[in-house]
């Protein structure tokens, strides 16, 4: 975990953020795809390898293929429903299939997320409103994005510093890099209110996928 200091030449970051500048690896999924998980995979995998090896569109196509896995028992599995959603175990399974340590966690806690930031583990979170309706029409949705940092409601005040808004910060493939709307933060970093994030994450059974060299599986 890093803590931020503001200088004239560097935009401020959340008080707690990953040491790795994940926003440098941002990829935009496009406005007509359901490939947020595949693009989140590409973001964290490229950051871990420190090179541009994975493209989200290619990852999505690979995830839609039926594959054979040997653990915990040999079986065929699908990691992403073609043209639609990725499956949580498919996210961690794809990363592990590429030799990148990953762990699927159900019923995670805010403490888990903050600990991952502190220990520089990368975290893909799933948020959504799966039971939403507009009248009689089903309007449920889910989204994957990469956790980058957290700004607590109260924090140390620095003279002349511009303090980021309290809440969680993500590298979000659902938006183009320049659309963050946060002029005092690096491009590619997107904010979400803590209460709204908790609500939408809890809706998805607090699922997260932890990845990086410090993850044990």
LOLUM-464508 format. One record per residue (C-alpha): z, x, y; residue in three letters; residue number from 0. Coordinates in steps of 0.5 Angstrom, whole numbers, plus 500, padded with zeros to 3 digits. Layout:
N
> Z,X,Y,ALA,NUM
...
This chain:
217
> 500,500,500,UNK,0
> 499,502,507,UNK,1
> 502,500,514,UNK,2
> 498,500,520,UNK,3
> 498,503,526,UNK,4
> 493,501,532,UNK,5
> 489,506,536,UNK,6
> 483,506,541,UNK,7
> 478,507,536,UNK,8
> 480,504,530,UNK,9
> 481,496,529,UNK,10
> 488,494,527,UNK,11
> 489,492,520,UNK,12
> 494,487,516,UNK,13
> 501,491,516,UNK,14
> 500,491,508,UNK,15
> 493,493,506,UNK,16
> 490,496,500,UNK,17
> 489,504,501,UNK,18
> 482,503,499,UNK,19
> 478,500,505,UNK,20
> 475,494,500,UNK,21
> 471,491,506,UNK,22
> 466,497,506,UNK,23
> 464,494,499,UNK,24
> 463,487,501,UNK,25
> 457,483,498,UNK,26
> 455,476,500,UNK,27
> 453,471,495,UNK,28
> 449,467,499,UNK,29
> 449,460,501,UNK,30
> 447,456,495,UNK,31
> 450,460,489,UNK,32
> 456,459,485,UNK,33
> 457,466,484,UNK,34
> 463,468,488,UNK,35
> 467,471,482,UNK,36
> 461,475,480,UNK,37
> 460,478,487,UNK,38
> 468,479,487,UNK,39
> 467,483,481,UNK,40
> 462,487,484,UNK,41
> 466,489,490,UNK,42
> 472,491,486,UNK,43
> 468,495,481,UNK,44
> 464,499,487,UNK,45
> 470,500,490,UNK,46
> 474,503,484,UNK,47
> 468,507,482,UNK,48
> 467,509,490,UNK,49
> 459,508,489,UNK,50
> 454,502,489,UNK,51
> 453,501,482,UNK,52
> 454,493,481,UNK,53
> 450,488,485,UNK,54
> 453,481,485,UNK,55
> 447,477,483,UNK,56
> 446,482,477,UNK,57
> 453,481,475,UNK,58
> 452,474,475,UNK,59
> 446,474,470,UNK,60
> 449,478,465,UNK,61
> 456,474,465,UNK,62
> 451,468,463,UNK,63
> 449,471,457,UNK,64
> 453,470,450,UNK,65
> 457,476,448,UNK,66
> 460,479,442,UNK,67
> 468,481,443,UNK,68
> 472,484,438,UNK,69
> 479,483,441,UNK,70
> 484,479,440,UNK,71
> 479,477,434,UNK,72
> 472,478,433,UNK,73
> 468,472,437,UNK,74
> 462,470,441,UNK,75
> 464,468,448,UNK,76
> 461,466,455,UNK,77
> 464,469,461,UNK,78
> 460,464,466,UNK,79
> 457,457,465,UNK,80
> 450,458,467,UNK,81
> 448,456,474,UNK,82
> 455,454,475,UNK,83
> 462,457,475,UNK,84
> 465,463,472,UNK,85
> 471,463,467,UNK,86
> 477,466,469,UNK,87
> 477,470,462,UNK,88
> 470,472,463,UNK,89
> 472,476,470,UNK,90
> 477,480,466,UNK,91
> 472,481,460,UNK,92
> 466,483,464,UNK,93
> 470,488,468,UNK,94
> 473,491,461,UNK,95
> 466,491,458,UNK,96
> 464,496,463,UNK,97
> 470,500,462,UNK,98
> 474,498,468,UNK,99
> 481,496,466,UNK,100
> 483,489,468,UNK,101
> 488,484,466,UNK,102
> 488,476,467,UNK,103
> 494,473,470,UNK,104
> 496,466,469,UNK,105
> 502,463,474,UNK,106
> 502,469,478,UNK,107
> 507,470,484,UNK,108
> 506,472,491,UNK,109
> 511,477,489,UNK,110
> 505,480,484,UNK,111
> 500,479,489,UNK,112
> 504,483,494,UNK,113
> 506,488,489,UNK,114
> 499,489,487,UNK,115
> 497,491,495,UNK,116
> 503,496,495,UNK,117
> 501,499,488,UNK,118
> 494,499,490,UNK,119
> 491,495,485,UNK,120
> 485,490,486,UNK,121
> 486,483,485,UNK,122
> 481,477,485,UNK,123
> 484,471,486,UNK,124
> 482,464,485,UNK,125
> 483,458,490,UNK,126
> 481,451,490,UNK,127
> 482,443,490,UNK,128
> 479,441,483,UNK,129
> 481,434,484,UNK,130
> 478,433,490,UNK,131
> 474,426,491,UNK,132
> 470,423,497,UNK,133
> 471,416,495,UNK,134
> 468,415,488,UNK,135
> 465,422,489,UNK,136
> 468,428,485,UNK,137
> 468,433,491,UNK,138
> 472,439,487,UNK,139
> 471,446,488,UNK,140
> 474,453,486,UNK,141
> 472,460,489,UNK,142
> 474,467,488,UNK,143
> 475,472,493,UNK,144
> 478,479,493,UNK,145
> 485,480,496,UNK,146
> 486,486,501,UNK,147
> 492,485,505,UNK,148
> 498,481,508,UNK,149
> 501,480,515,UNK,150
> 508,477,515,UNK,151
> 511,472,520,UNK,152
> 515,477,523,UNK,153
> 513,484,523,UNK,154
> 515,491,527,UNK,155
> 512,490,534,UNK,156
> 508,496,537,UNK,157
> 507,497,545,UNK,158
> 500,495,547,UNK,159
> 498,494,539,UNK,160
> 494,488,538,UNK,161
> 498,485,532,UNK,162
> 494,481,526,UNK,163
> 495,474,525,UNK,164
> 500,472,520,UNK,165
> 497,470,513,UNK,166
> 493,473,507,UNK,167
> 487,477,508,UNK,168
> 481,478,504,UNK,169
> 474,481,502,UNK,170
> 470,474,501,UNK,171
> 463,474,498,UNK,172
> 463,467,501,UNK,173
> 461,469,508,UNK,174
> 457,474,511,UNK,175
> 460,480,513,UNK,176
> 460,479,520,UNK,177
> 462,472,520,UNK,178
> 470,474,519,UNK,179
> 471,471,526,UNK,180
> 476,477,527,UNK,181
> 474,481,533,UNK,182
> 480,486,532,UNK,183
> 479,487,525,UNK,184
> 474,491,520,UNK,185
> 468,487,519,UNK,186
> 468,483,512,UNK,187
> 476,482,512,UNK,188
> 477,474,512,UNK,189
> 484,471,514,UNK,190
> 487,465,511,UNK,191
> 494,461,513,UNK,192
> 499,463,508,UNK,193
> 501,456,507,UNK,194
> 494,453,505,UNK,195
> 493,459,501,UNK,196
> 499,458,497,UNK,197
> 497,451,496,UNK,198
> 490,452,494,UNK,199
> 492,458,489,UNK,200
> 497,454,486,UNK,201
> 492,448,485,UNK,202
> 488,453,480,UNK,203
> 495,455,476,UNK,204
> 496,461,480,UNK,205
> 490,465,477,UNK,206
> 489,472,479,UNK,207
> 485,478,475,UNK,208
> 488,485,477,UNK,209
> 484,491,476,UNK,210
> 483,498,478,UNK,211
> 486,505,475,UNK,212
> 493,503,475,UNK,213
> 492,497,471,UNK,214
> 495,497,464,UNK,215
> 492,492,459,UNK,216
